[in-house]
Amino acid sequence: MERSLSMELVRVTEAAAVAAARWMGRGLKNEADDAATTAMRHVFDTIPMEGVVVIGEGEMDEAPMLYIGEELGQSPGPAVDIAVDPLEGTNIVARGGWNALAVIAIADRGNLLHAPDMYMNKIAVGPEAVGKIDINASITENLHAVAKAKNKNIEDVVATILNRPRHEAIIEEIRATGARIKLIQDGDVAAAINTAFDNTGIDILFGYGGAPEGVLAAVGMKTLGGEIIGKLAPSSKAEEERCERMGLDIDKILTMDDFVKGDDAIFAATGVTDGELLRGVQFKGGFSSTHSLVMRSKSGTIRFVEGRHSMKKKPLLVVEDN
């Protein structure tokens, strides 16, 4: 892949984030998601690549754009797989919460896992604890392993998990160890990525979240040197049959190499609302400001990008040709 694609992808996530941020706190999650999707699709048309969506807004008959199998970009360009979540955290934006992101991940064609839209049991850690976690081990064992790897007392370890009834037993076990918990309402891509940055205060992610989000997080973790492990958790016979049709073994433990193959992948995210790692979009005087993260695994480069955009000259964050 061309290294210039890194900054091109930031343009895409910036556009989606700015569009979604207009709906922040207005209680309209579908409108926010539609705005982000439309903006993201518009900018994709300007990027020199031959991309195919492998993780997107749904099947062709479910989504008008950014659907699975849709071809994106301008030819000629590198052939890539694309995973997108135009708005990770639709409910977050609707209520004005924390850690909503616009997210993209790409890799060379054929290198991203085509994860079905269903639950996945996930566990994620930053670089210090790589190789120390085991999705088949108990919550307690994993917490102690992370504490040892990070030279912390168990009381100093912070786990993050989606605040859902399905996680009640996990939450109880975490608390029983003496470790602390940061409950989140949505946004487990951000939560997984946060485990790889000390300043976020998050040491490990547990729990059942979306399988597609697991792939997005894995691309980011590939550059950060972190680790995410997952296991598909179909909740119906129909979902089990879909996995079978896709050639996916529901008993297989998915590792980093299953999520994203090869040595070259790019992850880009722009904050829609404020979070531990990225600031949300701000509007003032006809301008918008954005805060983004972009990472490329081949080079190991991690960039934080601040943008200031004229909404008069670039209302869709694309300069239109006259």
C-alpha positions in Angstrom: 0.0 0.0 0.0 1.1 3.6 -0.6 2.0 5.4 2.7 0.1 8.4 1.5 -3.1 6.4 2.1 -2.7 7.0 5.9 -3.5 10.7 5.6 -6.1 10.1 2.9 -8.0 7.9 5.4 -7.8 10.6 8.0 -9.7 12.8 5.6 -12.4 10.2 5.5 -12.8 9.8 9.2 -12.7 13.6 9.7 -15.6 14.1 7.3 -17.7 11.4 9.0 -16.9 12.7 12.5 -17.8 16.3 11.6 -21.1 15.2 10.0 -22.0 13.0 13.0 -21.1 15.7 15.5 -23.8 18.0 14.2 -26.3 15.5 15.8 -24.5 15.3 19.2 -27.0 15.3 22.1 -30.1 15.5 19.9 -31.3 12.0 20.7 -31.3 11.0 17.0 -28.9 8.1 16.6 -30.1 7.0 13.2 -29.7 10.5 11.7 -26.2 10.8 13.2 -25.2 7.4 11.7 -26.7 8.3 8.3 -24.8 11.6 8.2 -21.5 9.9 9.1 -22.1 7.2 6.5 -23.0 9.7 3.7 -20.0 11.9 4.5 -17.6 9.0 4.6 -18.8 7.6 1.3 -18.5 11.0 -0.4 -14.8 11.3 0.5 -14.0 7.7 -0.3 -14.7 8.6 -4.0 -11.6 10.8 -4.0 -9.1 8.3 -2.7 -6.7 6.5 -5.1 -7.3 2.9 -4.2 -9.3 -0.1 -5.3 -11.1 -1.0 -2.2 -13.8 -3.6 -1.3 -15.9 -3.3 1.9 -15.6 -6.5 3.9 -17.0 -5.0 7.1 -19.5 -2.2 6.7 -23.1 -1.1 7.3 -24.6 -4.4 6.4 -25.5 -6.5 3.4 -26.3 -4.8 0.1 -30.1 -5.1 0.7 -29.7 -3.7 4.2 -27.6 -0.6 3.5 -27.7 1.9 0.7 -24.0 2.6 0.9 -20.8 1.2 2.5 -22.4 -2.2 2.3 -20.4 -5.4 2.3 -19.0 -6.0 -1.1 -19.2 -2.3 -2.3 -16.2 -1.1 -4.3 -14.7 2.2 -3.2 -12.0 4.6 -4.3 -10.5 5.8 -7.6 -8.6 3.5 -9.9 -5.7 3.1 -10.3 -4.6 2.3 -6.7 -3.7 -0.5 -4.4 -6.2 -3.4 -4.0 -7.4 -3.3 -0.3 -9.9 -4.7 2.1 -11.9 -2.0 3.9 -13.5 -2.3 7.3 -15.6 0.8 8.3 -17.7 2.0 11.2 -18.8 5.5 10.2 -20.1 6.1 13.7 -18.9 3.7 16.4 -21.3 4.8 19.2 -24.5 6.0 17.7 -26.2 5.9 21.1 -23.2 7.8 22.5 -23.7 10.7 20.1 -27.5 10.7 20.6 -27.1 11.3 24.3 -23.8 13.4 24.2 -21.6 10.8 25.9 -18.0 9.9 25.6 -15.8 8.0 23.1 -17.8 8.1 19.9 -15.5 7.6 16.9 -15.5 7.5 13.1 -13.3 4.5 12.3 -11.7 2.9 9.2 -9.2 0.0 8.8 -7.7 -1.2 5.6 -5.3 -4.0 4.7 -4.1 -5.6 1.5 -6.8 -7.5 -0.4 -7.7 -10.8 1.3 -6.1 -9.9 4.7 -9.0 -8.8 6.9 -11.3 -11.3 8.6 -14.8 -11.1 7.1 -16.5 -11.1 10.5 -20.2 -11.6 10.6 -22.5 -9.1 12.4 -22.9 -11.0 15.7 -21.5 -11.1 19.2 -17.9 -12.1 19.9 -16.3 -12.8 23.3 -13.3 -10.5 23.4 -10.3 -9.8 25.6 -7.7 -7.1 24.8 -4.5 -5.8 26.4 -1.7 -3.4 25.6 1.9 -4.3 24.7 3.1 -5.2 28.2 0.6 -8.0 28.6 0.8 -9.5 25.1 1.0 -13.3 25.4 -0.2 -13.3 29.0 -3.9 -13.5 28.4 -6.1 -16.5 27.7 -9.7 -16.3 26.7 -10.3 -19.8 28.1 -8.9 -18.8 31.5 -10.9 -17.3 34.3 -11.4 -13.5 34.6 -9.4 -13.7 37.9 -6.5 -15.5 36.2 -6.4 -12.9 33.4 -6.5 -10.0 35.8 -3.6 -11.4 37.9 -1.6 -12.1 34.7 -2.1 -8.5 33.6 -1.2 -7.2 37.0 2.0 -9.2 37.0 2.9 -8.2 33.5 2.4 -4.5 34.2 4.1 -4.6 37.7 0.9 -3.5 39.4 -1.0 -4.5 42.4 -4.4 -6.1 41.5 -6.1 -3.2 43.2 -4.4 -0.9 40.6 -5.6 -2.8 37.6 -8.6 -1.2 35.7 -10.8 -3.3 33.5 -13.3 -1.9 31.0 -16.5 -3.7 30.0 -19.8 -2.9 28.3 -22.5 -2.2 31.0 -24.9 -5.0 30.0 -26.9 -7.6 31.9 -25.0 -10.3 30.1 -21.8 -9.2 31.8 -23.1 -9.3 35.4 -21.1 -12.4 36.4 -17.9 -11.0 34.8 -18.4 -7.7 36.7 -18.9 -9.5 40.0 -15.8 -11.6 39.5 -13.7 -8.5 38.6 -14.9 -6.7 41.8 -14.2 -9.8 43.9 -10.5 -9.7 42.9 -10.2 -6.1 44.1 -9.6 -4.8 40.6 -11.4 -1.7 39.5 -13.9 -1.4 36.6 -14.7 1.3 34.1 -18.2 0.5 32.8 -19.0 1.8 29.3 -22.3 2.1 27.6 -21.1 1.7 24.0 -17.9 1.9 22.0 -15.7 -1.1 22.5 -13.3 -0.3 19.6 -12.2 2.8 21.6 -12.1 0.7 24.7 -9.8 -1.9 23.2 -7.5 0.7 21.7 -7.3 2.5 25.0 -5.7 -0.5 26.7 -2.5 0.2 24.6 -2.1 3.7 25.9 -1.0 4.2 29.5 -2.6 7.7 29.8 -6.1 6.3 29.4 -5.8 4.4 32.6 -7.3 1.2 31.1 -5.4 -2.1 31.4 -7.7 -4.8 30.0 -11.0 -5.1 28.1 -13.4 -8.0 28.7 -16.8 -9.0 27.4 -19.1 -9.7 24.5 -19.3 -7.1 21.8 -19.7 -6.9 18.1 -17.4 -9.2 16.0 -16.9 -6.5 13.3 -15.6 -4.1 15.9 -13.1 -6.8 17.0 -11.5 -6.7 13.5 -11.3 -2.9 13.6 -9.7 -2.9 17.0 -7.2 -5.6 15.9 -5.9 -3.5 13.0 -5.2 -0.7 15.5 -3.6 -3.1 18.0 -1.4 -4.5 15.3 0.5 -1.2 15.1 0.3 -0.5 18.8 1.8 -3.9 19.7 -1.2 -4.9 21.7 -3.4 -7.9 21.5 -7.0 -8.8 21.1 -8.3 -12.4 21.2 -11.8 -13.3 20.3 -14.3 -16.2 19.9 -17.5 -15.9 17.9 -20.7 -16.2 20.0 -23.7 -16.8 17.7 -26.9 -16.3 19.6 -29.2 -18.3 17.3 -29.2 -21.3 14.9 -29.4 -18.9 12.0 -26.2 -17.2 13.1 -24.5 -20.6 13.5 -25.5 -21.5 10.0 -24.2 -18.2 8.7 -20.8 -18.9 10.2 -20.8 -22.3 8.6 -21.6 -20.7 5.2 -18.8 -18.3 5.7 -16.3 -21.1 6.6 -15.9 -19.8 10.2 -15.4 -22.2 13.0 -17.4 -21.0 16.0 -15.2 -23.0 18.4 -11.9 -21.4 17.1 -10.1 -18.9 19.2 -9.3 -16.0 16.9 -5.9 -14.4 17.3 -4.3 -11.3 15.9 -3.2 -13.2 12.8 -6.8 -14.4 12.2 -8.2 -10.8 12.4 -5.6 -9.2 10.1 -2.9 -11.0 8.1 0.2 -9.6 6.6 2.5 -6.8 7.8 0.7 -3.8 6.3 -2.5 -2.4 7.6 -3.7 1.1 8.4 -6.1 2.2 11.2 -7.6 5.7 11.3 -10.1 7.2 13.8 -11.5 10.7 14.5 -13.2 11.6 17.7 -16.8 12.6 17.4 -17.3 13.2 21.1 -14.6 13.6 23.7 -12.8 10.5 25.0 -9.8 9.4 27.0 -7.7 9.3 23.8 -9.3 11.7 21.3 -11.1 15.0 21.6 -14.5 15.4 19.9 -15.4 17.8 17.1 -15.8 21.4 18.0 -17.6 24.1 16.0 -16.9 27.8 16.1 -17.2 30.7 13.6 -17.7 28.7 10.5 -14.9 26.3 11.3 -14.7 22.8 12.8 -11.8 21.3 14.7 -11.0 17.6 14.7 -8.6 15.3 16.6 -7.6 12.0 14.9 -5.4 9.0 15.3 -3.8 7.2 12.4 -1.5 4.2 12.5 0.3 2.0 10.0 1.6 -1.4 11.1 4.3 -1.7 8.4 6.2 1.3 9.6 5.0 1.3 13.2 4.1 5.0 12.9 1.4 6.4 15.2 0.2 9.9 14.5 -2.2 12.2 16.3 -3.6 14.7 13.8 -5.3 18.0 14.6 -7.4 19.6 11.9 -9.1 22.9 11.4 -11.6 23.0 8.6 -13.5 25.8 6.9 -17.1 24.7 6.6 -17.7 27.4 4.0 -14.9 26.3 1.6 -15.3 22.6 2.4 -18.8 21.9 3.7 -18.3 18.1 3.1 -14.5 18.3 3.8 -13.9 17.9 0.1 -12.9 20.7 -2.2 -15.3 20.5 -5.1 -13.9 21.0 -8.6 -15.6 23.8 -10.6 
